[in-house]
């Protein structure tokens, strides 16, 4: 089984810090993989805004979607932002079917919407 590897780029510092995390080494965010994603990303979303580049993720299921929601809520609770960028067509379609594309996918202007501005996932 491939292991999740996160490569990152960081912008800004202090309270304005944000990073783009590139999920590599894994192609599916499915049951059995979700906990690894949460454990790797949770400390980051609690300390800064995070964009998760999902270019390498070809499949996602309900457990993967739940992991993204957990990370979104963790970021929101910490006063940070969490967004998904570059999802594959298949993953983007699934997120859209679940109604999460407008919450989790980075908007067309390239800015992460602060979690407190959009709150369809009530705490």
Chimera marker file (.cmm) of the C-alpha trace (Angstrom):
<marker_set name="trace">
<marker id="1" x="0.000" y="0.000" z="0.000" r="1" g="1" b="0" radius="0.5"/>
<marker id="2" x="1.308" y="3.450" z="-0.909" r="1" g="1" b="0" radius="0.5"/>
<marker id="3" x="1.751" y="5.959" z="1.890" r="1" g="1" b="0" radius="0.5"/>
<marker id="4" x="0.532" y="9.524" z="1.864" r="1" g="1" b="0" radius="0.5"/>
<marker id="5" x="3.295" y="12.027" z="1.369" r="1" g="1" b="0" radius="0.5"/>
<marker id="6" x="2.656" y="15.744" z="1.695" r="1" g="1" b="0" radius="0.5"/>
<marker id="7" x="4.855" y="18.199" z="-0.123" r="1" g="1" b="0" radius="0.5"/>
<marker id="8" x="4.146" y="21.833" z="0.610" r="1" g="1" b="0" radius="0.5"/>
<marker id="9" x="4.718" y="25.438" z="-0.270" r="1" g="1" b="0" radius="0.5"/>
<marker id="10" x="4.139" y="28.147" z="2.335" r="1" g="1" b="0" radius="0.5"/>
<marker id="11" x="3.114" y="31.760" z="1.873" r="1" g="1" b="0" radius="0.5"/>
<marker id="12" x="3.135" y="34.512" z="4.482" r="1" g="1" b="0" radius="0.5"/>
<marker id="13" x="3.949" y="34.177" z="8.135" r="1" g="1" b="0" radius="0.5"/>
<marker id="14" x="2.309" y="34.296" z="11.530" r="1" g="1" b="0" radius="0.5"/>
<marker id="15" x="-1.481" y="34.671" z="11.523" r="1" g="1" b="0" radius="0.5"/>
<marker id="16" x="-1.444" y="35.231" z="7.738" r="1" g="1" b="0" radius="0.5"/>
<marker id="17" x="0.435" y="32.003" z="6.957" r="1" g="1" b="0" radius="0.5"/>
<marker id="18" x="-1.069" y="29.628" z="4.432" r="1" g="1" b="0" radius="0.5"/>
<marker id="19" x="0.249" y="26.590" z="2.678" r="1" g="1" b="0" radius="0.5"/>
<marker id="20" x="-0.525" y="24.448" z="-0.313" r="1" g="1" b="0" radius="0.5"/>
<marker id="21" x="-0.235" y="20.755" z="0.467" r="1" g="1" b="0" radius="0.5"/>
<marker id="22" x="0.342" y="18.353" z="-2.406" r="1" g="1" b="0" radius="0.5"/>
<marker id="23" x="-1.021" y="14.893" z="-1.631" r="1" g="1" b="0" radius="0.5"/>
<marker id="24" x="1.237" y="12.402" z="-3.355" r="1" g="1" b="0" radius="0.5"/>
<marker id="25" x="1.965" y="8.720" z="-3.040" r="1" g="1" b="0" radius="0.5"/>
<marker id="26" x="-1.711" y="7.852" z="-2.905" r="1" g="1" b="0" radius="0.5"/>
<marker id="27" x="-4.395" y="7.927" z="-5.591" r="1" g="1" b="0" radius="0.5"/>
<marker id="28" x="-7.534" y="7.147" z="-3.595" r="1" g="1" b="0" radius="0.5"/>
<marker id="29" x="-9.064" y="8.959" z="-0.655" r="1" g="1" b="0" radius="0.5"/>
<marker id="30" x="-11.291" y="6.098" z="0.422" r="1" g="1" b="0" radius="0.5"/>
<marker id="31" x="-12.208" y="4.102" z="3.517" r="1" g="1" b="0" radius="0.5"/>
<marker id="32" x="-9.021" y="2.961" z="5.207" r="1" g="1" b="0" radius="0.5"/>
<marker id="33" x="-7.029" y="5.985" z="3.968" r="1" g="1" b="0" radius="0.5"/>
<marker id="34" x="-9.063" y="8.784" z="5.518" r="1" g="1" b="0" radius="0.5"/>
<marker id="35" x="-7.526" y="8.597" z="8.979" r="1" g="1" b="0" radius="0.5"/>
<marker id="36" x="-4.035" y="8.989" z="7.524" r="1" g="1" b="0" radius="0.5"/>
<marker id="37" x="-5.163" y="12.166" z="5.732" r="1" g="1" b="0" radius="0.5"/>
<marker id="38" x="-6.705" y="13.568" z="8.906" r="1" g="1" b="0" radius="0.5"/>
<marker id="39" x="-3.659" y="12.745" z="11.044" r="1" g="1" b="0" radius="0.5"/>
<marker id="40" x="-1.276" y="14.366" z="8.542" r="1" g="1" b="0" radius="0.5"/>
<marker id="41" x="-3.290" y="17.503" z="7.875" r="1" g="1" b="0" radius="0.5"/>
<marker id="42" x="-5.033" y="18.212" z="11.179" r="1" g="1" b="0" radius="0.5"/>
<marker id="43" x="-2.037" y="19.931" z="12.843" r="1" g="1" b="0" radius="0.5"/>
<marker id="44" x="-1.601" y="22.107" z="9.751" r="1" g="1" b="0" radius="0.5"/>
<marker id="45" x="-5.225" y="23.248" z="9.477" r="1" g="1" b="0" radius="0.5"/>
<marker id="46" x="-5.197" y="24.087" z="13.171" r="1" g="1" b="0" radius="0.5"/>
<marker id="47" x="-2.182" y="26.375" z="12.742" r="1" g="1" b="0" radius="0.5"/>
<marker id="48" x="-2.669" y="27.939" z="9.292" r="1" g="1" b="0" radius="0.5"/>
<marker id="49" x="-4.860" y="28.108" z="6.213" r="1" g="1" b="0" radius="0.5"/>
<marker id="50" x="-4.351" y="25.129" z="3.916" r="1" g="1" b="0" radius="0.5"/>
<marker id="51" x="-5.057" y="24.406" z="0.263" r="1" g="1" b="0" radius="0.5"/>
<marker id="52" x="-4.998" y="20.708" z="-0.528" r="1" g="1" b="0" radius="0.5"/>
<marker id="53" x="-3.873" y="20.009" z="-4.095" r="1" g="1" b="0" radius="0.5"/>
<marker id="54" x="-5.726" y="16.845" z="-5.073" r="1" g="1" b="0" radius="0.5"/>
<marker id="55" x="-4.225" y="16.425" z="-8.545" r="1" g="1" b="0" radius="0.5"/>
<marker id="56" x="-3.067" y="12.896" z="-7.731" r="1" g="1" b="0" radius="0.5"/>
<marker id="57" x="-6.377" y="11.767" z="-6.157" r="1" g="1" b="0" radius="0.5"/>
<marker id="58" x="-8.385" y="9.813" z="-8.728" r="1" g="1" b="0" radius="0.5"/>
<marker id="59" x="-11.102" y="8.385" z="-6.435" r="1" g="1" b="0" radius="0.5"/>
<marker id="60" x="-12.948" y="9.544" z="-3.342" r="1" g="1" b="0" radius="0.5"/>
<marker id="61" x="-15.744" y="7.882" z="-1.386" r="1" g="1" b="0" radius="0.5"/>
<marker id="62" x="-17.932" y="8.841" z="1.583" r="1" g="1" b="0" radius="0.5"/>
<marker id="63" x="-15.066" y="8.267" z="4.039" r="1" g="1" b="0" radius="0.5"/>
<marker id="64" x="-12.796" y="10.546" z="1.997" r="1" g="1" b="0" radius="0.5"/>
<marker id="65" x="-15.475" y="13.227" z="1.824" r="1" g="1" b="0" radius="0.5"/>
<marker id="66" x="-15.949" y="12.924" z="5.588" r="1" g="1" b="0" radius="0.5"/>
<marker id="67" x="-12.196" y="13.426" z="6.067" r="1" g="1" b="0" radius="0.5"/>
<marker id="68" x="-12.308" y="16.632" z="4.020" r="1" g="1" b="0" radius="0.5"/>
<marker id="69" x="-15.270" y="17.866" z="6.079" r="1" g="1" b="0" radius="0.5"/>
<marker id="70" x="-13.396" y="17.099" z="9.318" r="1" g="1" b="0" radius="0.5"/>
<marker id="71" x="-10.420" y="19.122" z="8.080" r="1" g="1" b="0" radius="0.5"/>
<marker id="72" x="-12.692" y="21.979" z="6.994" r="1" g="1" b="0" radius="0.5"/>
<marker id="73" x="-14.320" y="22.096" z="10.436" r="1" g="1" b="0" radius="0.5"/>
<marker id="74" x="-10.957" y="21.920" z="12.219" r="1" g="1" b="0" radius="0.5"/>
<marker id="75" x="-9.710" y="24.857" z="10.144" r="1" g="1" b="0" radius="0.5"/>
<marker id="76" x="-12.899" y="26.815" z="10.758" r="1" g="1" b="0" radius="0.5"/>
<marker id="77" x="-12.744" y="26.195" z="14.507" r="1" g="1" b="0" radius="0.5"/>
<marker id="78" x="-9.140" y="27.449" z="14.531" r="1" g="1" b="0" radius="0.5"/>
<marker id="79" x="-10.070" y="30.552" z="12.514" r="1" g="1" b="0" radius="0.5"/>
<marker id="80" x="-8.314" y="29.344" z="9.381" r="1" g="1" b="0" radius="0.5"/>
<marker id="81" x="-9.377" y="28.321" z="5.882" r="1" g="1" b="0" radius="0.5"/>
<marker id="82" x="-9.281" y="24.946" z="4.176" r="1" g="1" b="0" radius="0.5"/>
<marker id="83" x="-9.866" y="24.408" z="0.467" r="1" g="1" b="0" radius="0.5"/>
<marker id="84" x="-9.311" y="21.777" z="-2.186" r="1" g="1" b="0" radius="0.5"/>
<marker id="85" x="-7.588" y="22.736" z="-5.430" r="1" g="1" b="0" radius="0.5"/>
<marker id="86" x="-7.092" y="20.860" z="-8.694" r="1" g="1" b="0" radius="0.5"/>
<marker id="87" x="-9.458" y="17.954" z="-8.052" r="1" g="1" b="0" radius="0.5"/>
<marker id="88" x="-9.723" y="15.491" z="-10.918" r="1" g="1" b="0" radius="0.5"/>
<marker id="89" x="-12.898" y="15.690" z="-12.970" r="1" g="1" b="0" radius="0.5"/>
<marker id="90" x="-14.250" y="12.605" z="-11.208" r="1" g="1" b="0" radius="0.5"/>
<marker id="91" x="-13.498" y="13.917" z="-7.700" r="1" g="1" b="0" radius="0.5"/>
<marker id="92" x="-14.887" y="17.373" z="-8.560" r="1" g="1" b="0" radius="0.5"/>
<marker id="93" x="-18.079" y="15.748" z="-9.819" r="1" g="1" b="0" radius="0.5"/>
<marker id="94" x="-18.515" y="13.749" z="-6.618" r="1" g="1" b="0" radius="0.5"/>
<marker id="95" x="-17.905" y="16.832" z="-4.470" r="1" g="1" b="0" radius="0.5"/>
<marker id="96" x="-20.487" y="18.699" z="-6.571" r="1" g="1" b="0" radius="0.5"/>
<marker id="97" x="-23.041" y="15.894" z="-6.168" r="1" g="1" b="0" radius="0.5"/>
<marker id="98" x="-22.545" y="16.108" z="-2.409" r="1" g="1" b="0" radius="0.5"/>
<marker id="99" x="-22.945" y="19.905" z="-2.560" r="1" g="1" b="0" radius="0.5"/>
<marker id="100" x="-19.434" y="20.403" z="-1.202" r="1" g="1" b="0" radius="0.5"/>
<marker id="101" x="-17.882" y="21.977" z="-4.280" r="1" g="1" b="0" radius="0.5"/>
<marker id="102" x="-19.049" y="25.447" z="-3.236" r="1" g="1" b="0" radius="0.5"/>
<marker id="103" x="-17.564" y="24.959" z="0.233" r="1" g="1" b="0" radius="0.5"/>
<marker id="104" x="-14.362" y="23.013" z="-0.294" r="1" g="1" b="0" radius="0.5"/>
<marker id="105" x="-13.160" y="23.782" z="-3.813" r="1" g="1" b="0" radius="0.5"/>
<marker id="106" x="-11.123" y="26.952" z="-4.257" r="1" g="1" b="0" radius="0.5"/>
<marker id="107" x="-13.120" y="29.584" z="-6.099" r="1" g="1" b="0" radius="0.5"/>
<marker id="108" x="-12.277" y="30.934" z="-9.560" r="1" g="1" b="0" radius="0.5"/>
<marker id="109" x="-10.542" y="34.046" z="-8.221" r="1" g="1" b="0" radius="0.5"/>
<marker id="110" x="-7.877" y="31.880" z="-6.601" r="1" g="1" b="0" radius="0.5"/>
<marker id="111" x="-8.774" y="32.951" z="-3.074" r="1" g="1" b="0" radius="0.5"/>
<marker id="112" x="-9.783" y="30.693" z="-0.225" r="1" g="1" b="0" radius="0.5"/>
<marker id="113" x="-13.081" y="31.823" z="1.194" r="1" g="1" b="0" radius="0.5"/>
<marker id="114" x="-12.825" y="32.126" z="4.973" r="1" g="1" b="0" radius="0.5"/>
<marker id="115" x="-14.782" y="29.295" z="6.573" r="1" g="1" b="0" radius="0.5"/>
<marker id="116" x="-16.777" y="31.733" z="8.683" r="1" g="1" b="0" radius="0.5"/>
<marker id="117" x="-18.242" y="33.337" z="5.521" r="1" g="1" b="0" radius="0.5"/>
<marker id="118" x="-19.681" y="30.056" z="4.246" r="1" g="1" b="0" radius="0.5"/>
<marker id="119" x="-21.228" y="27.764" z="6.813" r="1" g="1" b="0" radius="0.5"/>
<marker id="120" x="-23.463" y="25.084" z="5.333" r="1" g="1" b="0" radius="0.5"/>
<marker id="121" x="-21.739" y="22.525" z="7.555" r="1" g="1" b="0" radius="0.5"/>
<marker id="122" x="-22.983" y="23.698" z="10.915" r="1" g="1" b="0" radius="0.5"/>
<marker id="123" x="-20.842" y="22.774" z="13.874" r="1" g="1" b="0" radius="0.5"/>
<link id1="1" id2="2" r="1" g="1" b="0" radius="0.2"/>
<link id1="2" id2="3" r="1" g="1" b="0" radius="0.2"/>
<link id1="3" id2="4" r="1" g="1" b="0" radius="0.2"/>
<link id1="4" id2="5" r="1" g="1" b="0" radius="0.2"/>
<link id1="5" id2="6" r="1" g="1" b="0" radius="0.2"/>
<link id1="6" id2="7" r="1" g="1" b="0" radius="0.2"/>
<link id1="7" id2="8" r="1" g="1" b="0" radius="0.2"/>
<link id1="8" id2="9" r="1" g="1" b="0" radius="0.2"/>
<link id1="9" id2="10" r="1" g="1" b="0" radius="0.2"/>
<link id1="10" id2="11" r="1" g="1" b="0" radius="0.2"/>
<link id1="11" id2="12" r="1" g="1" b="0" radius="0.2"/>
<link id1="12" id2="13" r="1" g="1" b="0" radius="0.2"/>
<link id1="13" id2="14" r="1" g="1" b="0" radius="0.2"/>
<link id1="14" id2="15" r="1" g="1" b="0" radius="0.2"/>
<link id1="15" id2="16" r="1" g="1" b="0" radius="0.2"/>
<link id1="16" id2="17" r="1" g="1" b="0" radius="0.2"/>
<link id1="17" id2="18" r="1" g="1" b="0" radius="0.2"/>
<link id1="18" id2="19" r="1" g="1" b="0" radius="0.2"/>
<link id1="19" id2="20" r="1" g="1" b="0" radius="0.2"/>
<link id1="20" id2="21" r="1" g="1" b="0" radius="0.2"/>
<link id1="21" id2="22" r="1" g="1" b="0" radius="0.2"/>
<link id1="22" id2="23" r="1" g="1" b="0" radius="0.2"/>
<link id1="23" id2="24" r="1" g="1" b="0" radius="0.2"/>
<link id1="24" id2="25" r="1" g="1" b="0" radius="0.2"/>
<link id1="25" id2="26" r="1" g="1" b="0" radius="0.2"/>
<link id1="26" id2="27" r="1" g="1" b="0" radius="0.2"/>
<link id1="27" id2="28" r="1" g="1" b="0" radius="0.2"/>
<link id1="28" id2="29" r="1" g="1" b="0" radius="0.2"/>
<link id1="29" id2="30" r="1" g="1" b="0" radius="0.2"/>
<link id1="30" id2="31" r="1" g="1" b="0" radius="0.2"/>
<link id1="31" id2="32" r="1" g="1" b="0" radius="0.2"/>
<link id1="32" id2="33" r="1" g="1" b="0" radius="0.2"/>
<link id1="33" id2="34" r="1" g="1" b="0" radius="0.2"/>
<link id1="34" id2="35" r="1" g="1" b="0" radius="0.2"/>
<link id1="35" id2="36" r="1" g="1" b="0" radius="0.2"/>
<link id1="36" id2="37" r="1" g="1" b="0" radius="0.2"/>
<link id1="37" id2="38" r="1" g="1" b="0" radius="0.2"/>
<link id1="38" id2="39" r="1" g="1" b="0" radius="0.2"/>
<link id1="39" id2="40" r="1" g="1" b="0" radius="0.2"/>
<link id1="40" id2="41" r="1" g="1" b="0" radius="0.2"/>
<link id1="41" id2="42" r="1" g="1" b="0" radius="0.2"/>
<link id1="42" id2="43" r="1" g="1" b="0" radius="0.2"/>
<link id1="43" id2="44" r="1" g="1" b="0" radius="0.2"/>
<link id1="44" id2="45" r="1" g="1" b="0" radius="0.2"/>
<link id1="45" id2="46" r="1" g="1" b="0" radius="0.2"/>
<link id1="46" id2="47" r="1" g="1" b="0" radius="0.2"/>
<link id1="47" id2="48" r="1" g="1" b="0" radius="0.2"/>
<link id1="48" id2="49" r="1" g="1" b="0" radius="0.2"/>
<link id1="49" id2="50" r="1" g="1" b="0" radius="0.2"/>
<link id1="50" id2="51" r="1" g="1" b="0" radius="0.2"/>
<link id1="51" id2="52" r="1" g="1" b="0" radius="0.2"/>
<link id1="52" id2="53" r="1" g="1" b="0" radius="0.2"/>
<link id1="53" id2="54" r="1" g="1" b="0" radius="0.2"/>
<link id1="54" id2="55" r="1" g="1" b="0" radius="0.2"/>
<link id1="55" id2="56" r="1" g="1" b="0" radius="0.2"/>
<link id1="56" id2="57" r="1" g="1" b="0" radius="0.2"/>
<link id1="57" id2="58" r="1" g="1" b="0" radius="0.2"/>
<link id1="58" id2="59" r="1" g="1" b="0" radius="0.2"/>
<link id1="59" id2="60" r="1" g="1" b="0" radius="0.2"/>
<link id1="60" id2="61" r="1" g="1" b="0" radius="0.2"/>
<link id1="61" id2="62" r="1" g="1" b="0" radius="0.2"/>
<link id1="62" id2="63" r="1" g="1" b="0" radius="0.2"/>
<link id1="63" id2="64" r="1" g="1" b="0" radius="0.2"/>
<link id1="64" id2="65" r="1" g="1" b="0" radius="0.2"/>
<link id1="65" id2="66" r="1" g="1" b="0" radius="0.2"/>
<link id1="66" id2="67" r="1" g="1" b="0" radius="0.2"/>
<link id1="67" id2="68" r="1" g="1" b="0" radius="0.2"/>
<link id1="68" id2="69" r="1" g="1" b="0" radius="0.2"/>
<link id1="69" id2="70" r="1" g="1" b="0" radius="0.2"/>
<link id1="70" id2="71" r="1" g="1" b="0" radius="0.2"/>
<link id1="71" id2="72" r="1" g="1" b="0" radius="0.2"/>
<link id1="72" id2="73" r="1" g="1" b="0" radius="0.2"/>
<link id1="73" id2="74" r="1" g="1" b="0" radius="0.2"/>
<link id1="74" id2="75" r="1" g="1" b="0" radius="0.2"/>
<link id1="75" id2="76" r="1" g="1" b="0" radius="0.2"/>
<link id1="76" id2="77" r="1" g="1" b="0" radius="0.2"/>
<link id1="77" id2="78" r="1" g="1" b="0" radius="0.2"/>
<link id1="78" id2="79" r="1" g="1" b="0" radius="0.2"/>
<link id1="79" id2="80" r="1" g="1" b="0" radius="0.2"/>
<link id1="80" id2="81" r="1" g="1" b="0" radius="0.2"/>
<link id1="81" id2="82" r="1" g="1" b="0" radius="0.2"/>
<link id1="82" id2="83" r="1" g="1" b="0" radius="0.2"/>
<link id1="83" id2="84" r="1" g="1" b="0" radius="0.2"/>
<link id1="84" id2="85" r="1" g="1" b="0" radius="0.2"/>
<link id1="85" id2="86" r="1" g="1" b="0" radius="0.2"/>
<link id1="86" id2="87" r="1" g="1" b="0" radius="0.2"/>
<link id1="87" id2="88" r="1" g="1" b="0" radius="0.2"/>
<link id1="88" id2="89" r="1" g="1" b="0" radius="0.2"/>
<link id1="89" id2="90" r="1" g="1" b="0" radius="0.2"/>
<link id1="90" id2="91" r="1" g="1" b="0" radius="0.2"/>
<link id1="91" id2="92" r="1" g="1" b="0" radius="0.2"/>
<link id1="92" id2="93" r="1" g="1" b="0" radius="0.2"/>
<link id1="93" id2="94" r="1" g="1" b="0" radius="0.2"/>
<link id1="94" id2="95" r="1" g="1" b="0" radius="0.2"/>
<link id1="95" id2="96" r="1" g="1" b="0" radius="0.2"/>
<link id1="96" id2="97" r="1" g="1" b="0" radius="0.2"/>
<link id1="97" id2="98" r="1" g="1" b="0" radius="0.2"/>
<link id1="98" id2="99" r="1" g="1" b="0" radius="0.2"/>
<link id1="99" id2="100" r="1" g="1" b="0" radius="0.2"/>
<link id1="100" id2="101" r="1" g="1" b="0" radius="0.2"/>
<link id1="101" id2="102" r="1" g="1" b="0" radius="0.2"/>
<link id1="102" id2="103" r="1" g="1" b="0" radius="0.2"/>
<link id1="103" id2="104" r="1" g="1" b="0" radius="0.2"/>
<link id1="104" id2="105" r="1" g="1" b="0" radius="0.2"/>
<link id1="105" id2="106" r="1" g="1" b="0" radius="0.2"/>
<link id1="106" id2="107" r="1" g="1" b="0" radius="0.2"/>
<link id1="107" id2="108" r="1" g="1" b="0" radius="0.2"/>
<link id1="108" id2="109" r="1" g="1" b="0" radius="0.2"/>
<link id1="109" id2="110" r="1" g="1" b="0" radius="0.2"/>
<link id1="110" id2="111" r="1" g="1" b="0" radius="0.2"/>
<link id1="111" id2="112" r="1" g="1" b="0" radius="0.2"/>
<link id1="112" id2="113" r="1" g="1" b="0" radius="0.2"/>
<link id1="113" id2="114" r="1" g="1" b="0" radius="0.2"/>
<link id1="114" id2="115" r="1" g="1" b="0" radius="0.2"/>
<link id1="115" id2="116" r="1" g="1" b="0" radius="0.2"/>
<link id1="116" id2="117" r="1" g="1" b="0" radius="0.2"/>
<link id1="117" id2="118" r="1" g="1" b="0" radius="0.2"/>
<link id1="118" id2="119" r="1" g="1" b="0" radius="0.2"/>
<link id1="119" id2="120" r="1" g="1" b="0" radius="0.2"/>
<link id1="120" id2="121" r="1" g="1" b="0" radius="0.2"/>
<link id1="121" id2="122" r="1" g="1" b="0" radius="0.2"/>
<link id1="122" id2="123" r="1" g="1" b="0" radius="0.2"/>
</marker_set>
